[in-house]
């Protein structure tokens, strides 16, 4: 069943997108599939959601939205994140975010997690990860599972955070939280002492005077040369 993701995605687009906002939709499994290119038209995004289907290389009767023993091929998560950040968002301006709905396991990507994170950082994109996993497949998340830590790393390194689907924490509720965060961000700028735009990575450590406050910010940025 993939209908819950489709319905939650539809409501998310309807609730979050404002005038001049744009979005795109990528499905990833055995490969990456651009379901809808960048658009500000809700109708086209809804049509893209209508084309959402399982992308596992398997068509058995027990297929579902998360991994099961029947799925024979991997999930190219890191390739999909790189595609979204590097190919789709790098040239876009304004606030940018990638929202992932996945179990976090990658199998078959040509790129690695470092490549995915670097692409997101270079494009100034926040990653919000939604952990959606069949716990039975991984023996209660105790055996052979590393997806949660990978999603947490990608999110925290880019200034986002990880959500987990379960109980009352439904996809719909999580989308509501992400929507609120995306609409209540602060933009802080500063002038670095190192003005060389040499493409190197510069770490950021932002703290508040009140130690009870938790700052959600990306870990750094790449000092990229100005485009000519």
N, C-alpha and C positions, 0 to 999 in steps of 0.2 A: 504494500500500500504506500502510495506516494502522495495521496491527496492532501494529508495534513500539511506537508511542506508547501504544496501549491496554494492552499487556502491561506496559510500564514504569510507566504510571500506576497500574495495578492493584497492582503490587508496592510502589509508593511509598506508596499509601494504607494498605496492609497493614502496612508497616514503620514508618511515621511516626505514624499516629494512635494515641493512647493514650486511656485513659478520660478523659472530659470534653473531649477534642479534637473540633473540628468542621471540616468542609471543604465546599466547593462546587465545581462544575465548569462552566466557560464555554467554549464553542467560538466562535471568531471567524474570519471570512473576509469574505465579502461583507456580512455582518451579524453581530451578536452573538447567541448562542443559549445560554440558561441550561439546561444539560442536567440539573443537579441542584442544588436549593436547599440552603442550609446544613443540614447534618445530621451527626450523630455516628455514624450507622449505616453500617458498611462495605458492607453489602449494597446499600443505595441508591446509594452512590457507584459500586459495580461496575456496577449497572444503568445509571447515567448514562454510564459509559465505553462500555457496550454500544451506546448511542445515538450515540456519536461517529462523525461522518462528514465527508466533505469539504464545505466551505462556501465554494465559490468562484463560484457562479453558472454553472458549466460542468460538463458530464457526459460529457466525451470519454473515449476509451479510454486516454489517457496521463496521466490525472490522478494526482497523487501528493500527499504530505503537505507538500511545499514548492513554491514557484512554478516553473512551466515555461512555455514559450512558448504552451501551449494555454490557459492561464488568462486569461480575458478581464476579470475584475473584480478590484478591489483587496481589501485587507485592512484592516479598521477596528481596527487595533491600539490606538490611543490611546483610542478610544471604549470598547473592551473593558476597558482598564486603569482608566479612570474609573468605569465601571460596577461593576467588582469592588471598587474602593477606596471610592467614595462611596456606592453603593447597598447593597453587601453587607457591607462591613467597618467602616464608620464607627461604627456603634452597637455593635460587638462589643468585648469587653474581652480582655485578655491579649495574648500575642505573636501577631502577625499577619503573614502573608506571602502574596505573590502569586508564583506560579511560572509563567513564560511559556515556551512552546515555540513558536518562531516564527523567521522569517528577519529580523524587525525592520523590514521595510519597511511603511510605512503608506500606504494609498491609499483615500480615500473617507471618512475620519473627519470628523465635524463638529467635533471638538475637536482640539487640538494637543498636542504633547509636554509643554509647560509645564502645560497643564490636567491631564494624566495624572499628572505628577510631583507637582503641588500636591495633588491628591486623595489620593494615596498618603501624602504627608507629613502632611496634616491628619488622616488616619485612623490614623497611627502604623503604617504598613504597610511592610514590607521587600519589595523586588522582586528576585527571583532570575530572571535571564534565561538561557534556553538557546537559543543560536544554532543553528538547524537549517535549513540552506540548500542549495539545489541550485546549486553554484558554476558549473556550465556555463551557467546562465541569465544570469548576470551577467558572463560573459567572464572567469572566474577571479577574481571579486570586484574587478575593476579598473575596470569601466565601469558607471556609473549605479547604484552600490550604496552605500547609506548606512545600512543596517539595523544593522550591528554597532555603529557609533558611537551610534546612538539607544538601543539596548539597554544599552550601557555607561553612558550618561548616566542613564537611568532607574534602573538598579541602584545606581550609586555615589551618586546624590543621595538615595537612600532607605536606604542602609546595606547593600545586598546586593552581589552581584557577577555577572559574566557568565561563562557556561560555553559551550564550543563543542563540538558533536558532531562526532566524526571519529576514525578509527583506533580505538585502544583506549578512547578517551573516549566510551563509549556512553551512551545515555540512562540505562540502568540504573546505570552507574558514577557519572554526574553526580547522579542522584537520591540515591545513597548519600552523596555529599559534602554535598549540601544537607541531608539528614537529620542528618548529624553536626553541621553548623553550627547548625541550628535547635535542637539539643539541648545545645549548649555555648556559648550566648550569655551575656554579662554584662550586667546591668542597673545602670547608674550614674545616679544622680540628683543634681541640684544646685539651688540657689536662685539665680535670676538677679538681678542688680542692678536690672534694669528689671522691676518687678512689674506693669506695666500690661498687661492682657489686651486688647489693641487689635486683635488679628487680624493683626498684622504678622509678617513672617518674621524669625526670629532665627538667625543662623549659629552653627554649632558647629565648633570646631577642637580635636580631642582628640589629644594627643601623649603618647608614653611617654618615660621617661628613657633607655631603651635604644633607640638609633636604628636598630638592626637589626630591631626589631619593627614590623610594619605593622598599623595600626589600621583596622578595617573598621567605619565608623560613618556614619550619615546626616549630610548636610551642614548640617542645621538643622531647625527646627520652627516651626510657626505658633502664636503666643500667642493661642489661641482663648478667648473668654469662656466661663465655666462655663455649662453647659446649665441651663435653668430648668425 
